[in-house]
Amino acid sequence: MSPTVVSHTATKPTTRSTLARETFFALGVVVALKTLLWMLDPTMRTFMGDSGSYLWAALSNQPPPDRSFTYPLIIRATALAPGNLAALGWLQTLVGVMLCGFVHRCLRLNLGVSPRVALAVIAALAIEPGQLFFERMVMTETIGTFCFVMMVLAGIAYVRSGRLHSLLAVAVFGMLVASLRLSLLPVVLGFAPLPVLVRLLADHRRWLRAGLHLVVVIAATLFCHKAYQRWYDTESDALERSDYTHSSGRMRIGLLAPLVKPEHLQRAGLPGELVARTLPPSSDPRHRESQIWLDTGLYALIARYSSTPDDSARKVAMYAFRDDPLGLLRLGFGNLLDHFDRGITASRMQDDLGTRPPDAGMVTIIAERFGHDVEGVATRSSPVYAYYAGSRWWWILLLFSLPLLALAVWWRHRREDPAMAALLALLGLGMFTSHVLFSHIVSFRYLHPMAVITAILVAYLASRPGTDRR
């Protein structure tokens, strides 16, 4: 008989061969669902200007100053080389299938979830509106979420096995996440040492080994992230230093704009009266996005008086935060309440749907270089488009249920599985906290990774305490 992997009862152990059959069957269900839905709606869509930035970067082979360069490389390999934008959609659908497969294996192998619950969770995840919609979008969400989930699964595997290679996988996938979806960086950096720490809390006797592993995962994480930053700088040949992108200062000033006072600008060597010149006013928390992109926004005004605007914006944001650190919490709480403003959420959903069409030049480029006609697609409905458009309340429920599920997981499994319960609970609470603190707008696409983590929490919550997991 094959070695026992997970045992749900004393008389019916799950062998590796049984697990393999279950995984292949689950993958078959997912592939069938994804294939059917792709045949029903293969429409590829763009989100302007993010998608435009990615496509230009793929064509020029130069990193965009304010977004991922890893994703344009993927576009070059899949869509530009064969001249077929649909190839990117096929790849992202395949990535969605792989994500479901790895999550299913983790649920059965490491979390002791029953076969029926694991299959049901994976089938639901395969047709979740965000998964389907962003597989058809020229956006980083699908591949970025896959890398994020792989980082989490590697951490879960370490808690079960204590093997060092799982920690190295946490570091590598964490770097890939930062290169694709910078908004997840706080969670990535916070998660890296967690598997070691929670395992140590559950078993104090191995403190020396845990200390060594903690040093390894922190060193590996720092090395991977610094290596990416250096590579990005080398590829872009920019004069300013980068912080994952050359527009991190722009993003920080947008996040903290309502906290910026004239004295903060003056300390950075800029005219203090710039605050009064912003349109819309930078003091309005609901117009933080305008301070990032508009010509009358705070960043654009800073750029007129600084030869290194991103560094200047970074300094101003730092001064504003130091003088009022609790202000970030106030802004985050206000943004959280905006999820219950129907006008705001309806507008943000329309924005997520990519209803801003590419300009005529980009339409021509996509047609000629990527073999795809996007004329009129932005406002044209389709089954997956309508499915995602109707999911606004699903995302709000997901956001507010995440911390509750995290606490419920900890409470249910805190005695028989304390390390895993702590890891998953802290992950859920960390994702919620990070979203509250570092999201400057209501944006449902920012919640995309939460769907997978919620699925894992629900499945683990449904598993019986006392299940033998190896």
WONORWO-V523714 format. One record per residue. RES is the residue in one small letter. PSI is psi in degrees with one decimal (999 if undefined). OMEGA is omega in degrees with one decimal (999 if undefined). Layout:
res->RES psi->PSI omega->OMEGA
res->RES psi->PSI omega->OMEGA
//
This chain:
res->m psi->147.3 omega->177.6
res->s psi->158.4 omega->179.1
res->p psi->146.1 omega->178.7
res->t psi->132.6 omega->179.2
res->v psi->-57.1 omega->-179.9
res->v psi->135.4 omega->179.3
res->s psi->121.6 omega->179.8
res->h psi->-22.8 omega->174.1
res->t psi->170.8 omega->-178.8
res->a psi->-18.8 omega->-173.2
res->t psi->-12.0 omega->-176.4
res->k psi->75.1 omega->177.3
res->p psi->151.2 omega->176.4
res->t psi->118.8 omega->-179.7
res->t psi->168.3 omega->179.1
res->r psi->-37.3 omega->179.0
res->s psi->-39.0 omega->176.7
res->t psi->-42.3 omega->178.7
res->l psi->-41.5 omega->178.9
res->a psi->-43.0 omega->178.7
res->r psi->-42.0 omega->179.0
res->e psi->-42.5 omega->-178.9
res->t psi->-43.9 omega->178.7
res->f psi->-37.1 omega->177.5
res->f psi->-43.7 omega->178.2
res->a psi->-42.2 omega->177.7
res->l psi->-38.1 omega->177.6
res->g psi->-42.1 omega->178.1
res->v psi->-44.2 omega->-179.0
res->v psi->-45.2 omega->179.6
res->v psi->-42.0 omega->179.5
res->a psi->-44.4 omega->179.6
res->l psi->-46.9 omega->-177.7
res->k psi->-40.9 omega->-179.4
res->t psi->-45.1 omega->179.9
res->l psi->-43.9 omega->-177.2
res->l psi->-31.1 omega->175.5
res->w psi->-40.7 omega->177.2
res->m psi->-34.7 omega->180.0
res->l psi->-37.1 omega->-176.9
res->d psi->92.9 omega->178.2
res->p psi->15.3 omega->-173.2
res->t psi->120.5 omega->173.6
res->m psi->137.2 omega->-175.5
res->r psi->163.7 omega->179.2
res->t psi->152.4 omega->175.0
res->f psi->106.6 omega->-176.0
res->m psi->134.8 omega->9.1
res->g psi->2.3 omega->-179.4
res->d psi->-51.2 omega->-177.5
res->s psi->-40.0 omega->177.8
res->g psi->-40.4 omega->178.3
res->s psi->-42.5 omega->179.6
res->y psi->-42.6 omega->-178.7
res->l psi->-41.4 omega->176.7
res->w psi->-42.2 omega->179.3
res->a psi->-37.5 omega->177.8
res->a psi->-39.2 omega->-179.9
res->l psi->-41.5 omega->-175.8
res->s psi->-15.2 omega->-175.5
res->n psi->34.5 omega->176.4
res->q psi->137.6 omega->-179.5
res->p psi->135.3 omega->172.6
res->p psi->146.8 omega->-175.6
res->p psi->-19.8 omega->-171.5
res->d psi->9.6 omega->-178.6
res->r psi->178.5 omega->-177.4
res->s psi->142.6 omega->169.9
res->f psi->-18.6 omega->177.3
res->t psi->-42.1 omega->-177.9
res->y psi->-43.7 omega->175.1
res->p psi->-32.2 omega->176.3
res->l psi->-36.7 omega->176.7
res->i psi->-40.3 omega->177.4
res->i psi->-42.6 omega->178.6
res->r psi->-42.4 omega->-175.2
res->a psi->-30.7 omega->-173.2
res->t psi->-45.3 omega->-172.6
res->a psi->-38.3 omega->-175.6
res->l psi->-43.8 omega->-176.8
res->a psi->-49.7 omega->177.4
res->p psi->-4.5 omega->-177.6
res->g psi->41.0 omega->-176.1
res->n psi->105.7 omega->-178.3
res->l psi->-27.7 omega->179.8
res->a psi->-25.8 omega->178.9
res->a psi->-33.8 omega->175.7
res->l psi->-40.9 omega->176.8
res->g psi->-39.3 omega->177.7
res->w psi->-43.7 omega->179.1
res->l psi->-45.7 omega->-177.2
res->q psi->-31.6 omega->174.3
res->t psi->-40.9 omega->176.1
res->l psi->-40.5 omega->177.1
res->v psi->-39.0 omega->175.8
res->g psi->-38.5 omega->176.4
res->v psi->-46.2 omega->179.6
res->m psi->-40.6 omega->178.6
res->l psi->-46.6 omega->179.4
res->c psi->-39.7 omega->180.0
res->g psi->-45.2 omega->-179.9
res->f psi->-38.5 omega->178.0
res->v psi->-42.1 omega->178.6
res->h psi->-45.3 omega->179.9
res->r psi->-40.2 omega->178.6
res->c psi->-43.3 omega->179.9
res->l psi->-42.1 omega->-178.2
res->r psi->-40.8 omega->-172.3
res->l psi->-42.3 omega->-170.7
res->n psi->-19.7 omega->-176.4
res->l psi->-1.5 omega->174.1
res->g psi->29.0 omega->-179.8
res->v psi->142.3 omega->-178.0
res->s psi->155.0 omega->-179.0
res->p psi->-41.7 omega->-177.3
res->r psi->-43.3 omega->179.8
res->v psi->-43.3 omega->179.9
res->a psi->-44.0 omega->180.0
res->l psi->-42.6 omega->-179.5
res->a psi->-41.8 omega->-179.7
res->v psi->-42.2 omega->-178.8
res->i psi->-40.2 omega->178.2
res->a psi->-40.8 omega->177.7
res->a psi->-39.6 omega->180.0
res->l psi->-34.9 omega->-178.7
res->a psi->-30.3 omega->-177.9
res->i psi->13.8 omega->177.1
res->e psi->137.5 omega->-171.4
res->p psi->-39.3 omega->179.3
res->g psi->-39.5 omega->178.7
res->q psi->-48.4 omega->-177.0
res->l psi->-43.5 omega->-174.4
res->f psi->-46.5 omega->-174.7
res->f psi->-14.6 omega->169.4
res->e psi->-21.5 omega->-179.7
res->r psi->9.8 omega->-177.8
res->m psi->143.7 omega->172.0
res->v psi->73.6 omega->-177.3
res->m psi->162.1 omega->-174.7
res->t psi->-5.5 omega->-169.8
res->e psi->-49.6 omega->-174.0
res->t psi->-51.7 omega->-176.4
res->i psi->-36.3 omega->177.0
res->g psi->-42.8 omega->177.9
res->t psi->-38.4 omega->177.2
res->f psi->-47.3 omega->-180.0
res->c psi->-38.8 omega->178.4
res->f psi->-45.8 omega->-179.3
res->v psi->-38.0 omega->177.5
res->m psi->-36.6 omega->174.7
res->m psi->-45.7 omega->179.9
res->v psi->-43.9 omega->-180.0
res->l psi->-35.2 omega->176.2
res->a psi->-39.2 omega->176.3
res->g psi->-40.3 omega->177.1
res->i psi->-42.9 omega->179.0
res->a psi->-38.1 omega->179.0
res->y psi->-41.0 omega->179.7
res->v psi->-36.3 omega->179.4
res->r psi->-42.3 omega->-170.1
res->s psi->-29.1 omega->-175.4
res->g psi->17.3 omega->-176.3
res->r psi->137.5 omega->-172.9
res->l psi->-34.2 omega->-176.6
res->h psi->-26.0 omega->176.5
res->s psi->-36.2 omega->177.7
res->l psi->-37.0 omega->176.5
res->l psi->-36.7 omega->176.1
res->a psi->-37.5 omega->175.9
res->v psi->-44.1 omega->-178.4
res->a psi->-45.6 omega->-176.8
res->v psi->-47.5 omega->179.9
res->f psi->-32.6 omega->176.3
res->g psi->-40.9 omega->176.8
res->m psi->-41.6 omega->178.6
res->l psi->-37.8 omega->176.6
res->v psi->-47.2 omega->-179.5
res->a psi->-32.4 omega->-179.8
res->s psi->-19.2 omega->-177.2
res->l psi->-41.2 omega->-176.3
res->r psi->88.1 omega->-174.1
res->l psi->-23.7 omega->179.6
res->s psi->-20.6 omega->-179.6
res->l psi->2.0 omega->-175.5
res->l psi->-45.1 omega->179.4
res->p psi->-39.4 omega->179.1
res->v psi->-40.2 omega->179.7
res->v psi->-50.4 omega->-177.7
res->l psi->-35.8 omega->178.7
res->g psi->-30.2 omega->-177.1
res->f psi->-32.0 omega->-171.0
res->a psi->-50.1 omega->-178.6
res->p psi->-9.6 omega->-172.7
res->l psi->-46.7 omega->-178.4
res->p psi->-38.8 omega->179.3
res->v psi->-44.3 omega->-175.4
res->l psi->-43.7 omega->-178.6
res->v psi->-32.5 omega->176.8
res->r psi->-37.3 omega->178.0
res->l psi->-39.9 omega->179.1
res->l psi->-32.3 omega->-180.0
res->a psi->-19.5 omega->-179.2
res->d psi->91.6 omega->-175.7
res->h psi->-15.5 omega->-173.0
res->r psi->-25.0 omega->-175.6
res->r psi->43.8 omega->-174.7
res->w psi->-33.6 omega->-179.4
res->l psi->-45.7 omega->177.9
res->r psi->-41.5 omega->178.9
res->a psi->-39.2 omega->178.3
res->g psi->-42.2 omega->178.2
res->l psi->-44.9 omega->-179.8
res->h psi->-34.8 omega->178.1
res->l psi->-43.3 omega->177.4
res->v psi->-41.8 omega->-178.4
res->v psi->-47.3 omega->-175.9
res->v psi->-36.4 omega->177.9
res->i psi->-43.5 omega->179.2
res->a psi->-42.9 omega->-179.6
res->a psi->-39.6 omega->178.7
res->t psi->-47.9 omega->179.3
res->l psi->-41.0 omega->-179.8
res->f psi->-46.6 omega->-178.6
res->c psi->-43.1 omega->-177.2
res->h psi->-39.9 omega->177.4
res->k psi->-36.8 omega->177.9
res->a psi->-40.5 omega->177.6
res->y psi->-44.4 omega->-179.5
res->q psi->-41.8 omega->179.1
res->r psi->-41.7 omega->178.6
res->w psi->-43.7 omega->179.3
res->y psi->-44.2 omega->178.8
res->d psi->-42.1 omega->-179.3
res->t psi->-41.3 omega->-178.3
res->e psi->-32.4 omega->-173.6
res->s psi->-21.7 omega->179.3
res->d psi->36.1 omega->-179.9
res->a psi->155.7 omega->-179.4
res->l psi->-35.4 omega->-179.6
res->e psi->149.6 omega->175.0
res->r psi->156.1 omega->-179.3
res->s psi->156.7 omega->171.5
res->d psi->67.6 omega->-172.1
res->y psi->-40.7 omega->169.7
res->t psi->169.0 omega->178.8
res->h psi->12.1 omega->178.1
res->s psi->25.7 omega->179.3
res->s psi->-34.6 omega->176.8
res->g psi->-39.5 omega->176.8
res->r psi->-44.1 omega->-178.5
res->m psi->-38.0 omega->-179.8
res->r psi->-38.7 omega->179.8
res->i psi->-32.3 omega->175.5
res->g psi->-40.1 omega->179.9
res->l psi->-40.3 omega->-172.1
res->l psi->9.3 omega->-174.5
res->a psi->-43.2 omega->-179.0
res->p psi->-16.8 omega->-179.9
res->l psi->-9.6 omega->-175.6
res->v psi->128.8 omega->177.4
res->k psi->162.4 omega->179.3
res->p psi->-37.2 omega->-178.5
res->e psi->-28.2 omega->177.8
res->h psi->-40.8 omega->176.4
res->l psi->-42.0 omega->-179.1
res->q psi->-37.7 omega->178.5
res->r psi->-23.5 omega->177.3
res->a psi->8.5 omega->178.0
res->g psi->26.7 omega->-178.1
res->l psi->157.3 omega->177.8
res->p psi->128.0 omega->179.9
res->g psi->-24.0 omega->-176.9
res->e psi->-1.3 omega->177.0
res->l psi->-32.0 omega->179.9
res->v psi->-42.4 omega->-178.1
res->a psi->-16.5 omega->-176.8
res->r psi->-5.9 omega->-177.3
res->t psi->139.2 omega->176.4
res->l psi->121.2 omega->-7.2
res->p psi->165.4 omega->-177.7
res->p psi->133.5 omega->-179.0
res->s psi->-14.6 omega->179.5
res->s psi->-13.7 omega->-178.6
res->d psi->112.9 omega->-177.6
res->p psi->-25.7 omega->-178.1
res->r psi->-3.4 omega->178.8
res->h psi->28.1 omega->-179.8
res->r psi->-34.1 omega->178.4
res->e psi->-34.3 omega->178.6
res->s psi->-32.4 omega->-179.4
res->q psi->-18.2 omega->179.0
res->i psi->-43.8 omega->-165.9
res->w psi->-28.1 omega->-174.3
res->l psi->151.3 omega->177.1
res->d psi->-19.5 omega->177.7
res->t psi->9.2 omega->179.2
res->g psi->171.3 omega->-174.7
res->l psi->-40.7 omega->-178.6
res->y psi->-42.4 omega->-179.9
res->a psi->-37.0 omega->178.1
res->l psi->-39.2 omega->176.4
res->i psi->-40.2 omega->-177.6
res->a psi->-25.3 omega->179.3
res->r psi->-19.6 omega->-175.7
res->y psi->5.7 omega->-177.5
res->s psi->135.6 omega->175.9
res->s psi->-18.5 omega->176.4
res->t psi->72.7 omega->-171.5
res->p psi->-33.5 omega->-177.7
res->d psi->-41.5 omega->176.2
res->d psi->-41.0 omega->179.1
res->s psi->-43.8 omega->178.7
res->a psi->-38.0 omega->179.0
res->r psi->-41.2 omega->179.1
res->k psi->-45.6 omega->179.8
res->v psi->-44.5 omega->179.3
res->a psi->-39.4 omega->179.6
res->m psi->-43.2 omega->178.7
res->y psi->-42.3 omega->-179.8
res->a psi->-41.5 omega->-179.6
res->f psi->-41.6 omega->179.9
res->r psi->-36.8 omega->-178.3
res->d psi->-24.2 omega->-178.0
res->d psi->68.7 omega->-177.3
res->p psi->-31.7 omega->179.3
res->l psi->-14.6 omega->177.8
res->g psi->-33.1 omega->178.3
res->l psi->-38.1 omega->177.9
res->l psi->-40.9 omega->177.8
res->r psi->-43.6 omega->178.7
res->l psi->-42.4 omega->-179.9
res->g psi->-40.9 omega->179.9
res->f psi->-39.5 omega->177.3
res->g psi->-41.8 omega->178.3
res->n psi->-34.6 omega->178.2
res->l psi->-42.2 omega->179.3
res->l psi->-25.5 omega->179.1
res->d psi->-16.5 omega->177.4
res->h psi->-14.4 omega->179.2
res->f psi->7.5 omega->174.6
res->d psi->110.5 omega->-173.7
res->r psi->-40.1 omega->179.9
res->g psi->-43.4 omega->-179.4
res->i psi->-47.8 omega->-175.8
res->t psi->-36.3 omega->177.6
res->a psi->-41.0 omega->178.8
res->s psi->-42.3 omega->-179.3
res->r psi->-34.5 omega->176.7
res->m psi->-41.2 omega->176.8
res->q psi->-38.4 omega->178.3
res->d psi->-44.1 omega->178.6
res->d psi->-32.1 omega->-177.5
res->l psi->-8.7 omega->178.3
res->g psi->40.6 omega->-176.9
res->t psi->-6.2 omega->173.7
res->r psi->114.4 omega->-175.0
res->p psi->154.6 omega->172.1
res->p psi->152.0 omega->176.7
res->d psi->172.9 omega->-174.3
res->a psi->-38.3 omega->179.9
res->g psi->-42.3 omega->179.7
res->m psi->-36.2 omega->176.8
res->v psi->-43.1 omega->179.6
res->t psi->-43.7 omega->-179.3
res->i psi->-44.2 omega->-179.8
res->i psi->-38.6 omega->179.3
res->a psi->-43.8 omega->-174.9
res->e psi->-41.8 omega->-173.4
res->r psi->-25.3 omega->-176.8
res->f psi->4.7 omega->174.2
res->g psi->37.0 omega->-175.5
res->h psi->132.6 omega->179.6
res->d psi->110.6 omega->-179.5
res->v psi->8.9 omega->179.4
res->e psi->119.0 omega->177.5
res->g psi->-3.0 omega->-176.7
res->v psi->-34.5 omega->-174.0
res->a psi->-36.1 omega->-177.4
res->t psi->8.7 omega->-179.4
res->r psi->126.9 omega->-179.6
res->s psi->159.5 omega->174.9
res->s psi->168.6 omega->-176.6
res->p psi->-47.8 omega->-179.0
res->v psi->-38.0 omega->176.3
res->y psi->-49.6 omega->-179.3
res->a psi->-37.1 omega->178.6
res->y psi->-48.0 omega->179.8
res->y psi->-38.8 omega->-179.4
res->a psi->-29.3 omega->-179.7
res->g psi->9.8 omega->-173.1
res->s psi->15.4 omega->-174.2
res->r psi->-47.9 omega->-177.5
res->w psi->-25.4 omega->174.4
res->w psi->-44.0 omega->-178.6
res->w psi->-37.1 omega->178.3
res->i psi->-43.4 omega->176.4
res->l psi->-42.0 omega->180.0
res->l psi->-46.6 omega->-178.3
res->l psi->-48.7 omega->-174.2
res->f psi->-18.4 omega->177.4
res->s psi->-19.9 omega->-175.1
res->l psi->-50.8 omega->179.8
res->p psi->-31.9 omega->178.1
res->l psi->-42.1 omega->176.8
res->l psi->-39.9 omega->-179.9
res->a psi->-45.5 omega->178.9
res->l psi->-38.0 omega->179.3
res->a psi->-39.6 omega->177.5
res->v psi->-46.5 omega->179.8
res->w psi->-45.0 omega->-177.3
res->w psi->-40.8 omega->-175.7
res->r psi->-35.6 omega->-172.6
res->h psi->13.5 omega->-172.4
res->r psi->-25.9 omega->-175.8
res->r psi->-50.4 omega->-174.3
res->e psi->-16.2 omega->-177.5
res->d psi->59.2 omega->-169.3
res->p psi->-38.1 omega->-177.3
res->a psi->-47.4 omega->-179.0
res->m psi->-40.2 omega->178.7
res->a psi->-42.2 omega->179.6
res->a psi->-42.7 omega->-179.2
res->l psi->-50.3 omega->-176.6
res->l psi->-36.7 omega->178.6
res->a psi->-44.8 omega->179.7
res->l psi->-35.0 omega->176.5
res->l psi->-49.4 omega->-179.9
res->g psi->-45.4 omega->179.3
res->l psi->-37.3 omega->179.4
res->g psi->-41.1 omega->178.3
res->m psi->-41.5 omega->179.0
res->f psi->-46.5 omega->-179.5
res->t psi->-43.3 omega->179.5
res->s psi->-41.4 omega->179.4
res->h psi->-42.3 omega->-179.6
res->v psi->-43.8 omega->-173.2
res->l psi->-34.7 omega->-167.7
res->f psi->11.6 omega->174.7
res->s psi->120.9 omega->-177.0
res->h psi->-7.0 omega->179.2
res->i psi->164.3 omega->165.9
res->v psi->120.0 omega->179.3
res->s psi->116.8 omega->-176.5
res->f psi->-27.9 omega->179.5
res->r psi->-23.6 omega->175.1
res->y psi->-20.9 omega->-177.3
res->l psi->-0.7 omega->-172.8
res->h psi->-47.9 omega->-179.2
res->p psi->-23.1 omega->-177.6
res->m psi->-28.7 omega->-179.0
res->a psi->-42.5 omega->-178.9
res->v psi->-44.6 omega->-179.8
res->i psi->-38.1 omega->176.2
res->t psi->-40.6 omega->178.1
res->a psi->-42.3 omega->178.6
res->i psi->-43.7 omega->-179.9
res->l psi->-43.5 omega->-179.8
res->v psi->-43.8 omega->-179.7
res->a psi->-43.8 omega->179.6
res->y psi->-36.4 omega->178.0
res->l psi->-31.8 omega->-179.5
res->a psi->-14.7 omega->179.0
res->s psi->150.8 omega->-173.8
res->r psi->131.4 omega->174.1
res->p psi->141.8 omega->-179.1
res->g psi->-4.8 omega->177.0
res->t psi->132.7 omega->178.5
res->d psi->117.0 omega->-178.0
res->r psi->130.7 omega->178.0
res->r psi->999 omega->999
//
